[in-house]
Amino acid sequence: MGEDAHGGNRVNPVDTADRYFAGVRARDLEGLTMLFAQDATFTLPDGRELSGIAAIREMYSHLFAAQAPFPTPVAMVAGTNGVATEIEARFPDGTIRRTANFFHLNNDGLIKRLSVYARSG
């Protein structure tokens, strides 16, 4: 953690992204949803947008019950309040999906917006 302009601690966006991907790999629904702000939004690769922690939690619950991916960050570019990541996600059936994930953090260091884009084709 670094200090913000007011002398308080600021969460490192890369640490948040790392904790997020560790939570997905571990299928840790509780730990994962704790990273999100209550009013967070999540844009899925198909364009649907989820609003609020309850909707995001439900999506992960279904994902983990179905076919949870094993995401591995390939590259990260961080700013003060966010991070962009290139992901290679391996699924239990052996398929690999590549995505770009954009994390936007609020002043408390929680994810206020996560947008995930997938390569088509």
C-alpha angles and dihedrals in degrees: 000000000000131000123263125219090276095054094256126127118269122203114239107240091215090057090052092050091047091051090047094054092043088053092051092048091049092043086232101165095177096047092044097051091047087068092064129081114240091248096042123144126213122197111203124212090255091058098255114136123214118203125202134012094274093059092045091049091050091051092052091046090056092043093052092047092050115038114327116204125228102225122200120188110231097181138359132197113191135197131179096279104019151020136219117212136189109216135197108197120192118201127208090253090060098254119135125214124191119209141169113227122196117197120196115189129204124224090275091057094251123133107263095172133014120183120187121193125187130202110250124225 
